[in-house]
Amino acid sequence: MCSIDEKIARVNQVFHDLDEDTAAFRRACGLECLVACGDCCKNPMIAATEDEMLPMAAFLLKTGKASRFYASA
């Protein structure tokens, strides 16, 4: 079993790898998001697992913003 910091690092690496793969795919196919779109990011039907949210949760805790974020949810 790995520590929480190791798990966060692994999740961040997966996100980094996905970003690189997505960028390469977009370049190869010529696909781009519309400027200032954000529709995917704002879609409440997009699911995320607890593991996927660990980096954000750690950031909010480290920066003292967790309570404010939780209260606004």
HELIX and SHEET records of a PDB file:
HELIX    1   1 ILE A    4  CYS A   29  1                                  26    
HELIX    2   2 ASP A   39  LYS A   42  1                                   4    
HELIX    3   3 GLU A   50  LYS A   62  1                                  13    
HELIX    4   4 ALA A   66  SER A   72  1                                   7    
END                                                                             
